[in-house]
Amino acid sequence: MVVDNKGRISYLRVLKEDLLILRITPNEGQVPDFKAGQFLTVGTHIPREGKVIRRAYSIASPPEQKSNFELLIRWVRKPVPGRLTTEIFNIKEGDEISWVKPTGIFTINQTKPDGTPDQRRMVLIGGGTGLAPFIAYSLHLKSTNSKREIVVLHGASYVDELSYRELLTQLEDESIEGGRDKWNFRYRASISRPQEWFNRTWGGQKGRVESFLRPKAGTDKSPLEELVGEKITPDNTCFYVCGWQGTVDGALDYLVPKGFVTDRQKRKDGSYDVKFESYG
């Protein structure tokens, strides 16, 4: 049985007409314990339907943030307007909203099947709002003083959809300034519509986010391999991918032929190298 809890919108930042960041503060107590990568089911009463509509959203805030949940939400407008997201994009700070205790299995693997620590580089590939769980991952790993190498790759159509660009750039600056032996973090983004006028100032990677995995013309190295300074293999790197199914498929089309195994097709010993979650 679904157990609804009550909360209020304590922060609302509209990034563009169909993309926002919001925070939900519980009416009673603090945010319950959860794992980075899990999702929160939120709901609100839709008067014209006479019932509560609920949807699940990845939590962008880390488990250590106990005052509120933070979510990154896109307004679904095609092929028909989303019932809940349409309500959310008309919501105001202070308004009440219901939420269900976090759950989900798209979490960080800290150990291998044999119980030894998994110290491989973590490459986190987020398409659009699929970046949200990786914000939680990154902040959680930093707060726990993780020494694992972390690379966040984010893809969007437009520059103003790089929702956590300032935060992620700051996290990389802290890695450079403090030393990668203390906090080993890199962030890169890709814009898939560089030809459009709004993106005219963009000088970074162009194409879909999975283009970071493909060798550049005239070389056998991918942009990701150039960034980390070595060949990417299942022995030194594991991947987490979140976004539309096209983003997941695009990443797997490159990784699987290279010997990477997904969590849906584990090896006999239970090991795998790619964990993914899609939302369409």
Buried (B, 14 or more C-beta within 10 A) or exposed (E): EEEBBEBBBBEBEEBEEBBBBBBBBBEEEEBEEBBBBBBBBBBBEBEEEEEEBBBBBBBBBBBEBEEBBBBBBBBBEEEEEBBBBBBBBEBEEEBEBBBBBBEBEBBBBEEBBEEEEBBBBBBBBBBBBBBBBBBBBBBBBBEEEBEBBBBBBBBBBBBEBBBBBEBBEEBBEBBEEEEEEEBBBBBBBBBBBBEEEEBEEBEEBBBBBBBBBBEEEEEEBBBBBEBBEEEBEBEEBBBBBBBBEEBBEBBBEBBBEEEBBBBEEEEEEEBBBBBBBBBE
